[in-house]
Amino acid sequence: AAWCWTNQPPKCAAPVTPYGSCKEGSILSAGTTCTPQCSNGMVPVGTCTVECPRSMTDTASCFGDSEANNGWWNTCLGSDKTKCAINMQLGNGAFQKQGSFVCMYPADAKGGCTGVVAVAEKVVDQDGAYLGILGGMVGLLLLASLVNFLPSRNKAVRALMMPRLQAWTAGNLIGILALVGGLVAYVIGASIGLGDTVLTLTLGIAAGASLPLPLLFALAKGGLHRVVGMSREAAWRIHVAVGSIALLLSLVHGAVSFWTFEGDIFTSFFWVMGFVAVLLMILGVVPAYVHVLAPKVLRYDKFKLMHFASFWGYLAAVVHMWDHAAKFQTVRSILVAALSSAAAVAFIAQKVFVTCTAFRASVDVSASE
């Protein structure tokens, strides 16, 4: 990114209080402190220092302030991304946690200076949180694969593997619910209390983490169904379920992006690609539900052709992810883009292999005399 308040860095305005000021001046640079002083024979009452929060814009991603609860992202973000829009007004509203003071006559001052305020910033290990959900998904697959090695006569195994409603097994339902629970826990844990921007980014990572799953369950050979010992028919049910989860997360991510950035999402080609990806995936998924609910209305052959729009949406999403990875340069953004790309390459390679090795037959029809 070529911005992060480079032309006008974040600054704080000193607290406004009668007869009070900061020894350091009325404007403070990010990461510095205000030492209260009073005129007219008064003394400061409150905190010994008032903190101007440190800005994280020195990080390689240039989006450090979006992930730190330091107040700079919402304060600085404006139409010109190279300038911090306004100064942070210390001592007022939400910024009182950085410290505040008033000036009083010594006879009225009780307690005086109470000490340096420790500015509480919620810092979440975002990469660690993503690696946690990624590890959880891998662990879930390994656990499912281990079940196949257990004796089929075991009552617990039979209970897990017995087909029930619409041929779904208890094991299928437990796995899907565990996936949903893990993704929801990741989004909440990595974004709660950190503002709309972090929520938008976290939802994007969650959507990106789930997106390769439907593609990997759609592979005829080498798909995830082989890892867990699942039939192709059962794999298609999981394909539908995880695809719906990925699409729902993508829709929520897009909606929150609109809420947070409004028209700004159309100022970047790569952001628009995210919007295009969701539209194409919807165009590919809706026919699938129509075919399931009303197969006579939409035949299987036509549904399959229309469903392929989802893959084009997937490719648009991968472009969107790599832009995200290039800007943020974080472990999670790079891994999400790389894993999604690898799934796309595997899918395309299999299609090419099947096309090149498929048996071809010709029928010579001649008119009988």
CORWODA-V752147 format. One record per residue. N is the residue number from 1. SS is DSSP state (H for helix, E for strand, - for the rest). PHI is phi as a letter, one per 20 degrees, with the letter a starting at -180 (* if undefined). OMEGA is omega as a letter, one per 30 degrees, with the letter a starting at -180 (NA if undefined). Layout:
# CORWODA-V752147
n | ss | phi | omega
N | SS | PHI | OMEGA
N | SS | PHI | OMEGA
This chain:
# CORWODA-V752147
n | ss | phi | omega
1 | - | * | a
2 | - | d | a
3 | - | b | l
4 | - | p | l
5 | - | l | a
6 | - | f | a
7 | - | e | l
8 | E | b | a
9 | - | f | l
10 | - | f | l
11 | E | b | l
12 | E | d | l
13 | E | e | a
14 | - | f | l
15 | - | g | l
16 | - | e | l
17 | - | b | a
18 | - | g | l
19 | - | m | a
20 | E | d | l
21 | E | a | l
22 | E | d | l
23 | - | g | a
24 | - | e | l
25 | - | o | a
26 | - | e | l
27 | E | c | a
28 | E | d | l
29 | E | f | l
30 | - | g | l
31 | - | n | l
32 | - | d | a
33 | E | c | l
34 | E | d | l
35 | E | d | a
36 | E | f | l
37 | E | b | a
38 | E | c | l
39 | - | d | l
40 | - | m | l
41 | - | m | a
42 | E | e | l
43 | E | c | l
44 | E | f | l
45 | E | c | a
46 | E | p | a
47 | - | e | l
48 | - | f | l
49 | E | c | l
50 | E | c | a
51 | E | e | l
52 | - | e | a
53 | - | g | l
54 | - | f | l
55 | - | e | a
56 | - | e | a
57 | - | f | l
58 | - | e | l
59 | - | f | a
60 | - | f | a
61 | - | f | a
62 | - | m | l
63 | - | d | a
64 | H | g | a
65 | H | f | l
66 | H | f | a
67 | H | d | l
68 | E | d | a
69 | - | e | a
70 | - | d | l
71 | - | n | a
72 | H | f | a
73 | H | g | a
74 | H | f | l
75 | H | f | a
76 | H | e | a
77 | - | f | l
78 | - | b | a
79 | - | f | l
80 | - | d | a
81 | - | f | l
82 | - | e | a
83 | E | c | l
84 | - | f | a
85 | - | g | a
86 | - | b | l
87 | - | e | l
88 | E | f | a
89 | E | e | a
90 | - | f | l
91 | - | n | a
92 | - | c | l
93 | H | l | a
94 | H | f | a
95 | H | e | l
96 | H | f | l
97 | H | f | l
98 | H | f | a
99 | - | o | l
100 | - | b | l
101 | E | b | l
102 | E | c | l
103 | E | d | a
104 | E | c | l
105 | E | f | a
106 | - | g | a
107 | - | f | a
108 | - | e | a
109 | - | f | l
110 | - | c | a
111 | - | n | l
112 | - | l | a
113 | E | e | a
114 | - | e | l
115 | - | o | a
116 | - | f | l
117 | - | f | l
118 | - | e | a
119 | - | f | a
120 | - | e | l
121 | - | d | l
122 | - | f | l
123 | E | d | a
124 | - | d | l
125 | - | f | a
126 | H | f | l
127 | H | f | l
128 | H | f | l
129 | H | f | l
130 | H | f | l
131 | H | f | l
132 | H | f | l
133 | H | f | l
134 | H | f | l
135 | H | f | l
136 | H | f | l
137 | H | f | l
138 | H | f | l
139 | H | f | l
140 | H | f | l
141 | H | f | l
142 | H | f | l
143 | H | f | l
144 | H | f | l
145 | H | f | a
146 | H | f | l
147 | H | g | a
148 | - | f | a
149 | - | e | l
150 | - | e | a
151 | - | g | a
152 | - | f | l
153 | - | f | l
154 | - | f | a
155 | H | f | a
156 | H | f | l
157 | H | f | l
158 | H | f | l
159 | H | f | l
160 | H | f | a
161 | H | e | a
162 | - | f | l
163 | - | f | a
164 | - | c | a
165 | H | f | a
166 | H | l | l
167 | H | m | l
168 | - | f | l
169 | - | d | l
170 | H | f | l
171 | H | f | l
172 | H | g | a
173 | H | f | l
174 | H | f | l
175 | H | f | l
176 | H | f | l
177 | H | f | l
178 | H | f | l
179 | H | f | l
180 | H | f | a
181 | H | f | l
182 | H | f | a
183 | H | f | l
184 | H | f | l
185 | H | f | l
186 | H | f | a
187 | H | f | a
188 | H | f | a
189 | H | f | a
190 | H | e | a
191 | H | c | a
192 | - | f | l
193 | - | m | a
194 | - | d | l
195 | - | n | a
196 | H | f | a
197 | H | f | l
198 | H | f | l
199 | H | f | l
200 | H | f | a
201 | H | f | a
202 | H | f | l
203 | H | f | l
204 | H | f | l
205 | H | f | l
206 | H | f | l
207 | H | f | l
208 | H | f | l
209 | H | f | a
210 | H | e | a
211 | H | f | a
212 | H | f | a
213 | H | f | l
214 | H | f | l
215 | H | f | a
216 | H | f | l
217 | H | e | l
218 | H | e | a
219 | - | f | l
220 | - | f | l
221 | - | c | l
222 | - | m | l
223 | - | f | a
224 | H | f | l
225 | H | f | l
226 | H | f | a
227 | H | f | a
228 | - | e | l
229 | - | m | a
230 | - | d | l
231 | - | f | l
232 | H | f | l
233 | H | f | l
234 | H | f | l
235 | H | f | l
236 | H | f | l
237 | H | f | l
238 | H | f | l
239 | H | g | l
240 | H | f | a
241 | H | f | a
242 | H | f | l
243 | H | f | l
244 | H | f | l
245 | H | f | a
246 | H | f | a
247 | H | f | l
248 | H | f | l
249 | H | f | l
250 | H | f | l
251 | H | f | l
252 | H | f | l
253 | H | g | l
254 | H | f | a
255 | H | f | l
256 | H | f | l
257 | H | f | l
258 | H | g | a
259 | H | f | a
260 | H | e | a
261 | H | d | l
262 | H | l | a
263 | H | f | a
264 | H | f | a
265 | H | f | l
266 | H | e | l
267 | - | e | a
268 | - | c | l
269 | H | g | a
270 | H | f | l
271 | H | f | l
272 | H | f | l
273 | H | f | l
274 | H | f | l
275 | H | f | l
276 | H | f | a
277 | H | g | a
278 | H | f | l
279 | H | f | a
280 | H | f | l
281 | H | f | l
282 | H | f | l
283 | H | f | l
284 | H | e | a
285 | H | e | a
286 | H | g | l
287 | H | g | l
288 | H | f | l
289 | H | f | l
290 | H | f | a
291 | H | f | a
292 | H | f | a
293 | H | e | a
294 | - | b | a
295 | - | f | l
296 | - | f | l
297 | - | f | a
298 | - | c | a
299 | - | f | a
300 | H | f | a
301 | H | f | l
302 | H | f | l
303 | H | g | a
304 | H | f | l
305 | H | f | a
306 | H | f | a
307 | H | f | a
308 | - | f | l
309 | H | f | l
310 | H | f | a
311 | H | f | l
312 | H | f | l
313 | H | f | l
314 | H | g | a
315 | H | f | l
316 | H | f | l
317 | H | f | l
318 | H | f | l
319 | H | f | l
320 | H | g | a
321 | H | f | a
322 | H | f | l
323 | H | f | l
324 | H | g | a
325 | H | f | a
326 | H | f | a
327 | H | f | a
328 | H | e | l
329 | - | l | l
330 | - | d | l
331 | H | g | a
332 | H | f | a
333 | H | f | l
334 | H | f | a
335 | H | f | l
336 | H | g | l
337 | H | f | a
338 | H | f | a
339 | H | f | l
340 | H | f | l
341 | H | f | a
342 | H | f | l
343 | H | f | l
344 | H | f | l
345 | H | f | l
346 | H | f | a
347 | H | f | a
348 | H | f | a
349 | H | f | l
350 | H | f | l
351 | H | f | l
352 | H | f | a
353 | H | f | a
354 | H | f | a
355 | H | f | a
356 | H | f | a
357 | H | d | a
358 | - | f | l
359 | - | f | l
360 | - | d | a
361 | - | c | l
362 | - | c | a
363 | - | d | l
364 | - | e | a
365 | - | d | l
366 | - | d | a
367 | - | f | l
368 | - | e | a
369 | - | e | NA
